[in-house]
Amino acid sequence: SIPEGIKVTADANRSQITLSGAVASKEVRNQAVELAKSASPGAVVVDMLQVQPQEVPRAEYTADMAQADREKARTLGDSIGNSADDAWVHSTIVRKLLRDPETPVANIHVDVRGGVVTLRGHVDSDDQKTEAGNVAQKTDGVKRVNNRLRVKA
């Protein structure tokens, strides 16, 4: 079955299926597209799904989740302190930035150590820099934000 939160629209005349809505991960997105393709072989599947990862409450955030987030962060060039709190803060900020259309998360590195967040990378405007800093500052567990984002010239 199609995952929750996805709207499916079919146009039989054009042999087209459109998927829209929000999903929690790229994996769910890929699963929905594959299901639509297999349900109607030969139809064109238009993928308009938005990935909007769900926040995990701190009380439900496990050591295994922290380890997985720490490894993922390392591959992205981010750094996280050894505490589960730092890993949770990092994953929460990244998820918030992904959901915020005003912040180009792909160009932003988020480092977290002892509740201190450092934002690095490049953004297109002063507004994007300010918004990313606000997103980080409004996250529970953040003690201070060092906004070192640079505005592209």
C-alpha positions as CSV (number, residue, x, y, z in Angstrom):
1,S,0.0,0.0,0.0
2,I,1.0,3.6,-0.5
3,P,2.6,5.2,2.6
4,E,0.6,7.6,4.7
5,G,0.7,11.3,3.7
6,I,0.9,10.6,-0.1
7,K,-1.7,11.8,-2.5
8,V,-2.0,9.8,-5.7
9,T,-3.6,11.3,-8.8
10,A,-4.0,9.3,-12.0
11,D,-4.7,10.6,-15.5
12,A,-5.7,7.6,-17.6
13,N,-5.8,9.6,-20.9
14,R,-2.1,10.5,-20.5
15,S,-1.1,7.2,-18.7
16,Q,0.3,9.3,-15.9
17,I,0.4,8.9,-12.1
18,T,1.3,11.9,-9.9
19,L,2.5,11.4,-6.4
20,S,2.4,14.5,-4.1
21,G,2.6,15.2,-0.4
22,A,5.3,14.7,2.3
23,V,7.2,11.6,3.3
24,A,9.6,11.0,6.2
25,S,12.6,9.8,4.2
26,K,14.1,9.2,0.8
27,E,13.6,5.5,1.3
28,V,9.8,6.0,1.7
29,R,9.8,8.2,-1.3
30,N,11.6,5.6,-3.4
31,Q,9.2,2.9,-2.1
32,A,6.1,5.0,-3.1
33,V,7.5,5.6,-6.6
34,E,8.3,1.9,-7.1
35,L,4.8,0.9,-5.9
36,A,3.2,3.3,-8.3
37,K,5.3,2.0,-11.2
38,S,4.5,-1.6,-10.4
39,A,0.7,-0.9,-10.0
40,S,0.5,0.5,-13.6
41,P,3.4,-0.7,-15.8
42,G,4.1,1.7,-18.6
43,A,2.6,4.7,-16.9
44,V,4.7,7.8,-16.4
45,V,5.1,8.4,-12.6
46,V,5.5,12.1,-11.7
47,D,7.3,12.4,-8.4
48,M,6.3,15.6,-6.6
49,L,6.9,14.2,-3.1
50,Q,8.8,16.2,-0.5
51,V,11.1,14.6,2.0
52,Q,10.3,16.0,5.4
53,P,12.0,13.9,8.1
54,Q,10.1,13.7,11.3
55,E,11.7,14.9,14.6
56,V,12.4,12.3,17.2
57,P,11.6,13.5,20.8
58,R,14.8,13.4,22.9
59,A,13.2,10.9,25.3
60,E,12.8,8.4,22.3
61,Y,16.3,9.0,20.9
62,T,18.5,6.0,21.5
63,A,22.2,5.3,21.6
64,D,21.9,3.4,18.3
65,M,20.2,6.4,16.7
66,A,23.0,8.7,18.0
67,Q,25.7,6.4,16.5
68,A,23.9,6.2,13.1
69,D,23.5,10.0,13.1
70,R,27.1,10.5,14.1
71,E,28.3,8.3,11.2
72,K,26.0,10.0,8.7
73,A,27.2,13.4,9.9
74,R,30.8,12.4,9.5
75,T,30.2,11.5,5.8
76,L,28.6,14.9,5.3
77,G,31.6,16.7,6.8
78,D,29.9,17.6,10.1
79,S,31.2,16.8,13.5
80,I,29.2,15.8,16.6
81,G,30.4,15.5,20.2
82,N,30.3,12.1,22.0
83,S,27.1,12.7,23.9
84,A,23.7,11.5,22.7
85,D,22.4,15.0,23.4
86,D,24.8,16.5,20.8
87,A,23.8,13.9,18.3
88,W,20.1,14.6,18.9
89,V,20.6,18.3,18.6
90,H,22.5,17.8,15.3
91,S,19.8,15.5,13.8
92,T,17.0,17.9,15.0
93,I,18.6,20.9,13.5
94,V,19.3,19.1,10.2
95,R,15.7,17.9,10.0
96,K,14.4,21.4,10.7
97,L,16.7,22.9,8.0
98,L,15.5,20.2,5.5
99,R,11.9,21.2,6.2
100,D,12.6,25.0,5.9
101,P,12.3,26.2,2.3
102,E,14.4,29.2,3.2
103,T,17.5,27.3,4.0
104,P,19.7,25.4,1.5
105,V,20.6,22.5,3.8
106,A,23.0,20.9,1.3
107,N,25.3,23.9,1.7
108,I,25.2,24.1,5.5
109,H,27.4,22.1,7.8
110,V,26.2,21.7,11.4
111,D,28.8,20.9,14.1
112,V,27.6,20.3,17.7
113,R,29.8,20.0,20.8
114,G,28.5,20.4,24.3
115,G,25.4,22.0,23.1
116,V,27.3,24.6,21.1
117,V,26.3,24.7,17.5
118,T,28.6,26.0,14.7
119,L,27.1,26.5,11.3
120,R,29.5,26.5,8.4
121,G,29.1,26.7,4.6
122,H,27.6,29.1,2.1
123,V,24.1,30.5,1.6
124,D,22.7,32.8,-1.0
125,S,21.5,35.7,1.2
126,D,21.8,37.3,4.6
127,D,18.2,36.2,5.2
128,Q,19.1,32.5,4.7
129,K,22.1,33.0,7.1
130,T,19.8,34.6,9.7
131,E,17.1,31.9,9.2
132,A,19.6,29.0,9.6
133,G,20.9,30.7,12.8
134,N,17.3,31.1,14.2
135,V,16.5,27.5,13.4
136,A,19.5,26.3,15.3
137,Q,19.0,28.7,18.3
138,K,15.3,27.7,18.7
139,T,16.3,24.0,19.1
140,D,16.1,22.5,22.6
141,G,19.5,21.8,24.1
142,V,21.3,24.5,22.2
143,K,23.4,26.7,24.5
144,R,25.0,28.9,21.8
145,V,25.2,29.2,18.1
146,N,28.3,30.3,16.2
147,N,26.9,31.3,12.8
148,R,29.9,31.2,10.5
149,L,27.8,30.8,7.3
150,R,29.1,33.0,4.4
151,V,26.9,34.7,1.9
152,K,27.9,33.9,-1.6
153,A,29.1,37.0,-3.5
